[in-house]
Amino acid sequence: MSRRQPFFPKDKPRSWIIGVSAVLAGLGFGCLGFLGVFLDWSPLFYLGGALFVLCWLVGFPMIVLFNIRLVAGHYRGLGNTSWEQRPW
């Protein structure tokens, strides 16, 4: 029997994991907002829109931080590490 792989890779920094997760969740909430428009139900539209913006307010800075630190060379030699030992 093969071992199950974790959903998040263990060789990525925390900023990458949080950024990608927030952006993907934001896309899902954006779809929820579009569903609210489609169904002509404004509470669903506003809820989906607010959660979309909130996710992107978290995700965008994390991805920018990841890219800055990637270019600066902070992630060289990053191997399988636990969450606490991963760099930002």
Gaussian input, Z-matrix of N, CA and C with variables (Angstrom, degrees):
# hf/3-21g

backbone

0 1
 N
 C     1     B1
 C     2     B2     1     A1
 N     3     B3     2     A2     1     D1
 C     4     B4     3     A3     2     D2
 C     5     B5     4     A4     3     D3
 N     6     B6     5     A5     4     D4
 C     7     B7     6     A6     5     D5
 C     8     B8     7     A7     6     D6
 N     9     B9     8     A8     7     D7
 C    10    B10     9     A9     8     D8
 C    11    B11    10    A10     9     D9
 N    12    B12    11    A11    10    D10
 C    13    B13    12    A12    11    D11
 C    14    B14    13    A13    12    D12
 N    15    B15    14    A14    13    D13
 C    16    B16    15    A15    14    D14
 C    17    B17    16    A16    15    D15
 N    18    B18    17    A17    16    D16
 C    19    B19    18    A18    17    D17
 C    20    B20    19    A19    18    D18
 N    21    B21    20    A20    19    D19
 C    22    B22    21    A21    20    D20
 C    23    B23    22    A22    21    D21
 N    24    B24    23    A23    22    D22
 C    25    B25    24    A24    23    D23
 C    26    B26    25    A25    24    D24
 N    27    B27    26    A26    25    D25
 C    28    B28    27    A27    26    D26
 C    29    B29    28    A28    27    D27
 N    30    B30    29    A29    28    D28
 C    31    B31    30    A30    29    D29
 C    32    B32    31    A31    30    D30
 N    33    B33    32    A32    31    D31
 C    34    B34    33    A33    32    D32
 C    35    B35    34    A34    33    D33
 N    36    B36    35    A35    34    D34
 C    37    B37    36    A36    35    D35
 C    38    B38    37    A37    36    D36
 N    39    B39    38    A38    37    D37
 C    40    B40    39    A39    38    D38
 C    41    B41    40    A40    39    D39
 N    42    B42    41    A41    40    D40
 C    43    B43    42    A42    41    D41
 C    44    B44    43    A43    42    D42
 N    45    B45    44    A44    43    D43
 C    46    B46    45    A45    44    D44
 C    47    B47    46    A46    45    D45
 N    48    B48    47    A47    46    D46
 C    49    B49    48    A48    47    D47
 C    50    B50    49    A49    48    D48
 N    51    B51    50    A50    49    D49
 C    52    B52    51    A51    50    D50
 C    53    B53    52    A52    51    D51
 N    54    B54    53    A53    52    D52
 C    55    B55    54    A54    53    D53
 C    56    B56    55    A55    54    D54
 N    57    B57    56    A56    55    D55
 C    58    B58    57    A57    56    D56
 C    59    B59    58    A58    57    D57
 N    60    B60    59    A59    58    D58
 C    61    B61    60    A60    59    D59
 C    62    B62    61    A61    60    D60
 N    63    B63    62    A62    61    D61
 C    64    B64    63    A63    62    D62
 C    65    B65    64    A64    63    D63
 N    66    B66    65    A65    64    D64
 C    67    B67    66    A66    65    D65
 C    68    B68    67    A67    66    D66
 N    69    B69    68    A68    67    D67
 C    70    B70    69    A69    68    D68
 C    71    B71    70    A70    69    D69
 N    72    B72    71    A71    70    D70
 C    73    B73    72    A72    71    D71
 C    74    B74    73    A73    72    D72
 N    75    B75    74    A74    73    D73
 C    76    B76    75    A75    74    D74
 C    77    B77    76    A76    75    D75
 N    78    B78    77    A77    76    D76
 C    79    B79    78    A78    77    D77
 C    80    B80    79    A79    78    D78
 N    81    B81    80    A80    79    D79
 C    82    B82    81    A81    80    D80
 C    83    B83    82    A82    81    D81
 N    84    B84    83    A83    82    D82
 C    85    B85    84    A84    83    D83
 C    86    B86    85    A85    84    D84
 N    87    B87    86    A86    85    D85
 C    88    B88    87    A87    86    D86
 C    89    B89    88    A88    87    D87
 N    90    B90    89    A89    88    D88
 C    91    B91    90    A90    89    D89
 C    92    B92    91    A91    90    D90
 N    93    B93    92    A92    91    D91
 C    94    B94    93    A93    92    D92
 C    95    B95    94    A94    93    D93
 N    96    B96    95    A95    94    D94
 C    97    B97    96    A96    95    D95
 C    98    B98    97    A97    96    D96
 N    99    B99    98    A98    97    D97
 C   100   B100    99    A99    98    D98
 C   101   B101   100   A100    99    D99
 N   102   B102   101   A101   100   D100
 C   103   B103   102   A102   101   D101
 C   104   B104   103   A103   102   D102
 N   105   B105   104   A104   103   D103
 C   106   B106   105   A105   104   D104
 C   107   B107   106   A106   105   D105
 N   108   B108   107   A107   106   D106
 C   109   B109   108   A108   107   D107
 C   110   B110   109   A109   108   D108
 N   111   B111   110   A110   109   D109
 C   112   B112   111   A111   110   D110
 C   113   B113   112   A112   111   D111
 N   114   B114   113   A113   112   D112
 C   115   B115   114   A114   113   D113
 C   116   B116   115   A115   114   D114
 N   117   B117   116   A116   115   D115
 C   118   B118   117   A117   116   D116
 C   119   B119   118   A118   117   D117
 N   120   B120   119   A119   118   D118
 C   121   B121   120   A120   119   D119
 C   122   B122   121   A121   120   D120
 N   123   B123   122   A122   121   D121
 C   124   B124   123   A123   122   D122
 C   125   B125   124   A124   123   D123
 N   126   B126   125   A125   124   D124
 C   127   B127   126   A126   125   D125
 C   128   B128   127   A127   126   D126
 N   129   B129   128   A128   127   D127
 C   130   B130   129   A129   128   D128
 C   131   B131   130   A130   129   D129
 N   132   B132   131   A131   130   D130
 C   133   B133   132   A132   131   D131
 C   134   B134   133   A133   132   D132
 N   135   B135   134   A134   133   D133
 C   136   B136   135   A135   134   D134
 C   137   B137   136   A136   135   D135
 N   138   B138   137   A137   136   D136
 C   139   B139   138   A138   137   D137
 C   140   B140   139   A139   138   D138
 N   141   B141   140   A140   139   D139
 C   142   B142   141   A141   140   D140
 C   143   B143   142   A142   141   D141
 N   144   B144   143   A143   142   D142
 C   145   B145   144   A144   143   D143
 C   146   B146   145   A145   144   D144
 N   147   B147   146   A146   145   D145
 C   148   B148   147   A147   146   D146
 C   149   B149   148   A148   147   D147
 N   150   B150   149   A149   148   D148
 C   151   B151   150   A150   149   D149
 C   152   B152   151   A151   150   D150
 N   153   B153   152   A152   151   D151
 C   154   B154   153   A153   152   D152
 C   155   B155   154   A154   153   D153
 N   156   B156   155   A155   154   D154
 C   157   B157   156   A156   155   D155
 C   158   B158   157   A157   156   D156
 N   159   B159   158   A158   157   D157
 C   160   B160   159   A159   158   D158
 C   161   B161   160   A160   159   D159
 N   162   B162   161   A161   160   D160
 C   163   B163   162   A162   161   D161
 C   164   B164   163   A163   162   D162
 N   165   B165   164   A164   163   D163
 C   166   B166   165   A165   164   D164
 C   167   B167   166   A166   165   D165
 N   168   B168   167   A167   166   D166
 C   169   B169   168   A168   167   D167
 C   170   B170   169   A169   168   D168
 N   171   B171   170   A170   169   D169
 C   172   B172   171   A171   170   D170
 C   173   B173   172   A172   171   D171
 N   174   B174   173   A173   172   D172
 C   175   B175   174   A174   173   D173
 C   176   B176   175   A175   174   D174
 N   177   B177   176   A176   175   D175
 C   178   B178   177   A177   176   D176
 C   179   B179   178   A178   177   D177
 N   180   B180   179   A179   178   D178
 C   181   B181   180   A180   179   D179
 C   182   B182   181   A181   180   D180
 N   183   B183   182   A182   181   D181
 C   184   B184   183   A183   182   D182
 C   185   B185   184   A184   183   D183
 N   186   B186   185   A185   184   D184
 C   187   B187   186   A186   185   D185
 C   188   B188   187   A187   186   D186
 N   189   B189   188   A188   187   D187
 C   190   B190   189   A189   188   D188
 C   191   B191   190   A190   189   D189
 N   192   B192   191   A191   190   D190
 C   193   B193   192   A192   191   D191
 C   194   B194   193   A193   192   D192
 N   195   B195   194   A194   193   D193
 C   196   B196   195   A195   194   D194
 C   197   B197   196   A196   195   D195
 N   198   B198   197   A197   196   D196
 C   199   B199   198   A198   197   D197
 C   200   B200   199   A199   198   D198
 N   201   B201   200   A200   199   D199
 C   202   B202   201   A201   200   D200
 C   203   B203   202   A202   201   D201
 N   204   B204   203   A203   202   D202
 C   205   B205   204   A204   203   D203
 C   206   B206   205   A205   204   D204
 N   207   B207   206   A206   205   D205
 C   208   B208   207   A207   206   D206
 C   209   B209   208   A208   207   D207
 N   210   B210   209   A209   208   D208
 C   211   B211   210   A210   209   D209
 C   212   B212   211   A211   210   D210
 N   213   B213   212   A212   211   D211
 C   214   B214   213   A213   212   D212
 C   215   B215   214   A214   213   D213
 N   216   B216   215   A215   214   D214
 C   217   B217   216   A216   215   D215
 C   218   B218   217   A217   216   D216
 N   219   B219   218   A218   217   D217
 C   220   B220   219   A219   218   D218
 C   221   B221   220   A220   219   D219
 N   222   B222   221   A221   220   D220
 C   223   B223   222   A222   221   D221
 C   224   B224   223   A223   222   D222
 N   225   B225   224   A224   223   D223
 C   226   B226   225   A225   224   D224
 C   227   B227   226   A226   225   D225
 N   228   B228   227   A227   226   D226
 C   229   B229   228   A228   227   D227
 C   230   B230   229   A229   228   D228
 N   231   B231   230   A230   229   D229
 C   232   B232   231   A231   230   D230
 C   233   B233   232   A232   231   D231
 N   234   B234   233   A233   232   D232
 C   235   B235   234   A234   233   D233
 C   236   B236   235   A235   234   D234
 N   237   B237   236   A236   235   D235
 C   238   B238   237   A237   236   D236
 C   239   B239   238   A238   237   D237
 N   240   B240   239   A239   238   D238
 C   241   B241   240   A240   239   D239
 C   242   B242   241   A241   240   D240
 N   243   B243   242   A242   241   D241
 C   244   B244   243   A243   242   D242
 C   245   B245   244   A244   243   D243
 N   246   B246   245   A245   244   D244
 C   247   B247   246   A246   245   D245
 C   248   B248   247   A247   246   D246
 N   249   B249   248   A248   247   D247
 C   250   B250   249   A249   248   D248
 C   251   B251   250   A250   249   D249
 N   252   B252   251   A251   250   D250
 C   253   B253   252   A252   251   D251
 C   254   B254   253   A253   252   D252
 N   255   B255   254   A254   253   D253
 C   256   B256   255   A255   254   D254
 C   257   B257   256   A256   255   D255
 N   258   B258   257   A257   256   D256
 C   259   B259   258   A258   257   D257
 C   260   B260   259   A259   258   D258
 N   261   B261   260   A260   259   D259
 C   262   B262   261   A261   260   D260
 C   263   B263   262   A262   261   D261

   B1=1.4515
   B2=1.5293
   B3=1.3064
   B4=1.4641
   B5=1.5259
   B6=1.3142
   B7=1.4779
   B8=1.5106
   B9=1.3010
   B10=1.4678
   B11=1.5116
   B12=1.3190
   B13=1.4495
   B14=1.5268
   B15=1.3356
   B16=1.4635
   B17=1.5292
   B18=1.3159
   B19=1.4712
   B20=1.5202
   B21=1.3315
   B22=1.4568
   B23=1.5219
   B24=1.3167
   B25=1.4653
   B26=1.5187
   B27=1.3275
   B28=1.4603
   B29=1.5179
   B30=1.3141
   B31=1.4629
   B32=1.5295
   B33=1.3291
   B34=1.4695
   B35=1.5205
   B36=1.3297
   B37=1.4677
   B38=1.5249
   B39=1.3151
   B40=1.4651
   B41=1.5290
   B42=1.3381
   B43=1.4606
   B44=1.5233
   B45=1.3316
   B46=1.4625
   B47=1.5287
   B48=1.3334
   B49=1.4627
   B50=1.5263
   B51=1.3260
   B52=1.4624
   B53=1.5236
   B54=1.3198
   B55=1.4604
   B56=1.5108
   B57=1.3142
   B58=1.4628
   B59=1.5249
   B60=1.3153
   B61=1.4683
   B62=1.5238
   B63=1.3243
   B64=1.4643
   B65=1.5270
   B66=1.3257
   B67=1.4627
   B68=1.5309
   B69=1.3211
   B70=1.4660
   B71=1.5276
   B72=1.3217
   B73=1.4664
   B74=1.5283
   B75=1.3288
   B76=1.4591
   B77=1.5152
   B78=1.3277
   B79=1.4628
   B80=1.5296
   B81=1.3145
   B82=1.4635
   B83=1.5204
   B84=1.3301
   B85=1.4641
   B86=1.5308
   B87=1.3243
   B88=1.4692
   B89=1.5163
   B90=1.3253
   B91=1.4684
   B92=1.5247
   B93=1.3177
   B94=1.4613
   B95=1.5334
   B96=1.3381
   B97=1.4591
   B98=1.5187
   B99=1.3485
   B100=1.4639
   B101=1.5227
   B102=1.3234
   B103=1.4573
   B104=1.5298
   B105=1.3302
   B106=1.4616
   B107=1.5168
   B108=1.3338
   B109=1.4696
   B110=1.5268
   B111=1.3231
   B112=1.4576
   B113=1.5187
   B114=1.3391
   B115=1.4597
   B116=1.5269
   B117=1.3212
   B118=1.4675
   B119=1.5303
   B120=1.3300
   B121=1.4611
   B122=1.5215
   B123=1.3181
   B124=1.4661
   B125=1.5336
   B126=1.3480
   B127=1.4746
   B128=1.5325
   B129=1.3171
   B130=1.4568
   B131=1.5223
   B132=1.3245
   B133=1.4614
   B134=1.5250
   B135=1.3279
   B136=1.4653
   B137=1.5285
   B138=1.3282
   B139=1.4549
   B140=1.5272
   B141=1.3249
   B142=1.4594
   B143=1.5199
   B144=1.3281
   B145=1.4584
   B146=1.5141
   B147=1.3263
   B148=1.4645
   B149=1.5246
   B150=1.3186
   B151=1.4652
   B152=1.5269
   B153=1.3336
   B154=1.4586
   B155=1.5244
   B156=1.3139
   B157=1.4639
   B158=1.5258
   B159=1.3076
   B160=1.4628
   B161=1.5302
   B162=1.3081
   B163=1.4682
   B164=1.5195
   B165=1.2968
   B166=1.4626
   B167=1.5229
   B168=1.3314
   B169=1.4668
   B170=1.5209
   B171=1.3143
   B172=1.4590
   B173=1.5269
   B174=1.3140
   B175=1.4541
   B176=1.5128
   B177=1.3025
   B178=1.4647
   B179=1.5265
   B180=1.3412
   B181=1.4710
   B182=1.5299
   B183=1.3228
   B184=1.4653
   B185=1.5283
   B186=1.3208
   B187=1.4619
   B188=1.5228
   B189=1.3321
   B190=1.4660
   B191=1.5282
   B192=1.3314
   B193=1.4638
   B194=1.5222
   B195=1.3318
   B196=1.4529
   B197=1.5345
   B198=1.3222
   B199=1.4634
   B200=1.5241
   B201=1.3131
   B202=1.4688
   B203=1.5176
   B204=1.3174
   B205=1.4673
   B206=1.5311
   B207=1.3135
   B208=1.4611
   B209=1.5234
   B210=1.3313
   B211=1.4647
   B212=1.5266
   B213=1.3273
   B214=1.4629
   B215=1.5303
   B216=1.3304
   B217=1.4485
   B218=1.5109
   B219=1.3159
   B220=1.4722
   B221=1.5249
   B222=1.3267
   B223=1.4555
   B224=1.5237
   B225=1.3010
   B226=1.4631
   B227=1.5213
   B228=1.3043
   B229=1.4637
   B230=1.5128
   B231=1.3137
   B232=1.4629
   B233=1.5236
   B234=1.3015
   B235=1.4634
   B236=1.5128
   B237=1.3155
   B238=1.4640
   B239=1.5196
   B240=1.3090
   B241=1.4569
   B242=1.5211
   B243=1.3136
   B244=1.4609
   B245=1.5321
   B246=1.3102
   B247=1.4659
   B248=1.5247
   B249=1.3122
   B250=1.4644
   B251=1.5139
   B252=1.3320
   B253=1.4572
   B254=1.5222
   B255=1.3099
   B256=1.4666
   B257=1.5207
   B258=1.3237
   B259=1.4677
   B260=1.5113
   B261=1.3238
   B262=1.4537
   B263=1.4964
   A1=108.28
   A2=116.19
   A3=119.22
   A4=110.66
   A5=113.41
   A6=118.60
   A7=109.45
   A8=115.22
   A9=119.92
   A10=109.19
   A11=115.93
   A12=122.08
   A13=109.12
   A14=117.87
   A15=119.55
   A16=110.37
   A17=115.81
   A18=120.27
   A19=110.78
   A20=116.49
   A21=120.60
   A22=109.26
   A23=117.44
   A24=118.93
   A25=111.23
   A26=115.81
   A27=120.22
   A28=112.92
   A29=117.40
   A30=120.01
   A31=112.67
   A32=117.30
   A33=122.32
   A34=109.67
   A35=117.80
   A36=119.84
   A37=111.67
   A38=114.47
   A39=120.65
   A40=112.68
   A41=116.98
   A42=119.05
   A43=111.09
   A44=117.48
   A45=120.86
   A46=110.54
   A47=116.49
   A48=120.42
   A49=111.11
   A50=117.14
   A51=120.14
   A52=110.41
   A53=117.24
   A54=120.64
   A55=112.83
   A56=117.34
   A57=120.76
   A58=110.48
   A59=117.71
   A60=120.72
   A61=111.58
   A62=116.84
   A63=120.25
   A64=111.29
   A65=116.79
   A66=119.46
   A67=110.87
   A68=117.70
   A69=119.96
   A70=111.70
   A71=116.97
   A72=119.53
   A73=110.18
   A74=116.82
   A75=120.74
   A76=112.42
   A77=116.58
   A78=118.91
   A79=110.92
   A80=116.68
   A81=119.77
   A82=112.07
   A83=116.80
   A84=119.81
   A85=111.33
   A86=116.73
   A87=119.67
   A88=111.03
   A89=116.94
   A90=120.92
   A91=110.75
   A92=115.80
   A93=120.31
   A94=110.15
   A95=116.62
   A96=120.15
   A97=112.27
   A98=116.65
   A99=119.51
   A100=111.59
   A101=116.13
   A102=119.66
   A103=110.18
   A104=116.40
   A105=120.17
   A106=111.95
   A107=117.69
   A108=120.94
   A109=109.40
   A110=115.75
   A111=120.98
   A112=111.53
   A113=115.44
   A114=120.29
   A115=112.88
   A116=115.49
   A117=122.29
   A118=111.01
   A119=114.46
   A120=121.71
   A121=107.53
   A122=116.20
   A123=121.04
   A124=114.39
   A125=121.81
   A126=117.97
   A127=112.81
   A128=117.50
   A129=121.04
   A130=110.90
   A131=116.42
   A132=121.10
   A133=111.20
   A134=116.96
   A135=120.31
   A136=112.39
   A137=117.08
   A138=120.39
   A139=110.53
   A140=116.71
   A141=120.41
   A142=111.70
   A143=117.15
   A144=120.69
   A145=112.98
   A146=116.57
   A147=120.39
   A148=111.08
   A149=117.43
   A150=120.36
   A151=111.13
   A152=117.26
   A153=121.45
   A154=110.60
   A155=116.84
   A156=121.32
   A157=110.32
   A158=118.09
   A159=121.58
   A160=111.56
   A161=116.75
   A162=120.03
   A163=111.19
   A164=117.55
   A165=119.82
   A166=112.24
   A167=117.56
   A168=119.59
   A169=111.82
   A170=117.48
   A171=121.72
   A172=110.29
   A173=116.71
   A174=121.48
   A175=114.75
   A176=118.27
   A177=120.81
   A178=112.42
   A179=120.09
   A180=118.60
   A181=113.00
   A182=117.79
   A183=119.74
   A184=111.03
   A185=117.58
   A186=120.61
   A187=110.38
   A188=117.81
   A189=120.77
   A190=109.87
   A191=117.33
   A192=120.94
   A193=110.81
   A194=117.01
   A195=120.77
   A196=110.98
   A197=117.34
   A198=120.14
   A199=112.16
   A200=117.46
   A201=120.22
   A202=110.09
   A203=116.77
   A204=120.19
   A205=111.57
   A206=118.12
   A207=121.13
   A208=110.39
   A209=116.57
   A210=120.91
   A211=110.28
   A212=117.28
   A213=120.97
   A214=112.57
   A215=117.83
   A216=120.95
   A217=115.69
   A218=118.23
   A219=121.15
   A220=113.18
   A221=117.98
   A222=119.83
   A223=113.11
   A224=117.78
   A225=120.06
   A226=109.99
   A227=115.55
   A228=120.15
   A229=114.36
   A230=117.54
   A231=120.82
   A232=108.56
   A233=117.53
   A234=121.98
   A235=111.41
   A236=115.80
   A237=121.34
   A238=109.28
   A239=116.16
   A240=121.03
   A241=109.69
   A242=115.40
   A243=119.57
   A244=108.95
   A245=115.39
   A246=120.88
   A247=111.87
   A248=117.59
   A249=121.91
   A250=112.91
   A251=117.57
   A252=121.37
   A253=113.57
   A254=117.04
   A255=120.17
   A256=110.39
   A257=117.05
   A258=118.68
   A259=110.79
   A260=115.87
   A261=120.23
   A262=108.48
   D1=131.67
   D2=-178.32
   D3=-84.93
   D4=150.82
   D5=178.53
   D6=-77.51
   D7=144.20
   D8=177.46
   D9=-77.54
   D10=139.22
   D11=177.08
   D12=-84.16
   D13=145.63
   D14=177.01
   D15=-67.33
   D16=153.97
   D17=179.78
   D18=-63.75
   D19=-43.33
   D20=178.55
   D21=-95.70
   D22=136.17
   D23=178.49
   D24=-67.02
   D25=146.47
   D26=-178.58
   D27=-87.65
   D28=0.08
   D29=-178.93
   D30=-110.84
   D31=21.56
   D32=177.74
   D33=-114.53
   D34=147.43
   D35=178.12
   D36=-72.45
   D37=164.22
   D38=-177.30
   D39=-62.15
   D40=-37.70
   D41=-178.72
   D42=-63.15
   D43=-35.85
   D44=178.83
   D45=-66.94
   D46=-45.44
   D47=-177.67
   D48=-64.71
   D49=-45.39
   D50=179.85
   D51=-67.07
   D52=-41.77
   D53=-179.44
   D54=-63.54
   D55=-48.81
   D56=-179.54
   D57=-65.39
   D58=-41.52
   D59=178.95
   D60=-62.63
   D61=-43.42
   D62=-179.06
   D63=-66.92
   D64=-40.48
   D65=179.98
   D66=-66.84
   D67=-42.49
   D68=178.21
   D69=-65.50
   D70=-40.54
   D71=176.39
   D72=-64.46
   D73=-38.77
   D74=177.93
   D75=-61.95
   D76=-38.48
   D77=177.05
   D78=-64.81
   D79=-38.34
   D80=176.22
   D81=-64.28
   D82=-42.28
   D83=178.54
   D84=-69.02
   D85=-31.64
   D86=174.63
   D87=-63.35
   D88=-39.59
   D89=175.93
   D90=-63.98
   D91=-36.01
   D92=176.69
   D93=-63.49
   D94=-40.20
   D95=176.47
   D96=-63.86
   D97=-40.75
   D98=176.70
   D99=-64.50
   D100=-35.17
   D101=176.08
   D102=-62.95
   D103=-38.00
   D104=177.14
   D105=-63.09
   D106=-36.73
   D107=176.36
   D108=-68.62
   D109=-43.48
   D110=-177.83
   D111=-61.88
   D112=-41.11
   D113=-179.88
   D114=-85.35
   D115=-2.48
   D116=-178.27
   D117=56.65
   D118=46.23
   D119=178.49
   D120=-122.96
   D121=100.00
   D122=-171.59
   D123=-64.98
   D124=-33.28
   D125=177.40
   D126=-60.03
   D127=-38.82
   D128=178.00
   D129=-67.44
   D130=-38.09
   D131=176.92
   D132=-62.23
   D133=-47.80
   D134=-178.58
   D135=-69.21
   D136=-37.47
   D137=177.07
   D138=-64.79
   D139=-47.88
   D140=178.62
   D141=-62.23
   D142=-40.73
   D143=178.89
   D144=-65.98
   D145=-42.05
   D146=-179.96
   D147=-66.35
   D148=-42.72
   D149=178.75
   D150=-68.40
   D151=-34.66
   D152=175.31
   D153=-59.92
   D154=-48.87
   D155=-179.72
   D156=-64.47
   D157=-42.28
   D158=179.14
   D159=-60.70
   D160=-44.97
   D161=178.88
   D162=-63.26
   D163=-41.27
   D164=-179.72
   D165=-72.86
   D166=-27.45
   D167=174.04
   D168=-67.47
   D169=-24.82
   D170=175.15
   D171=-88.89
   D172=-45.78
   D173=-173.32
   D174=-68.44
   D175=-42.36
   D176=-176.60
   D177=-62.47
   D178=-48.69
   D179=177.59
   D180=-62.99
   D181=-33.75
   D182=179.06
   D183=-66.78
   D184=-41.05
   D185=178.65
   D186=-68.57
   D187=-38.34
   D188=176.24
   D189=-63.58
   D190=-44.54
   D191=177.69
   D192=-60.14
   D193=-44.34
   D194=178.64
   D195=-59.17
   D196=-46.28
   D197=-177.61
   D198=-66.63
   D199=-38.45
   D200=178.17
   D201=-63.71
   D202=-46.48
   D203=-179.07
   D204=-71.55
   D205=-28.35
   D206=176.15
   D207=-66.62
   D208=-45.88
   D209=179.29
   D210=-65.34
   D211=-34.46
   D212=179.96
   D213=-75.42
   D214=-9.78
   D215=175.97
   D216=87.55
   D217=21.36
   D218=-178.00
   D219=-76.15
   D220=-15.13
   D221=-173.91
   D222=-107.31
   D223=16.87
   D224=178.26
   D225=-69.72
   D226=134.32
   D227=177.34
   D228=72.36
   D229=22.94
   D230=179.69
   D231=-76.92
   D232=115.73
   D233=-178.31
   D234=-107.46
   D235=-163.62
   D236=177.20
   D237=-68.15
   D238=111.02
   D239=179.79
   D240=-132.76
   D241=162.12
   D242=176.09
   D243=-77.37
   D244=167.56
   D245=-177.28
   D246=-58.23
   D247=-41.63
   D248=-177.47
   D249=-67.11
   D250=-27.27
   D251=-176.82
   D252=-92.69
   D253=-7.47
   D254=-178.99
   D255=-75.88
   D256=142.79
   D257=175.38
   D258=-76.91
   D259=164.00
   D260=174.75
   D261=-79.56

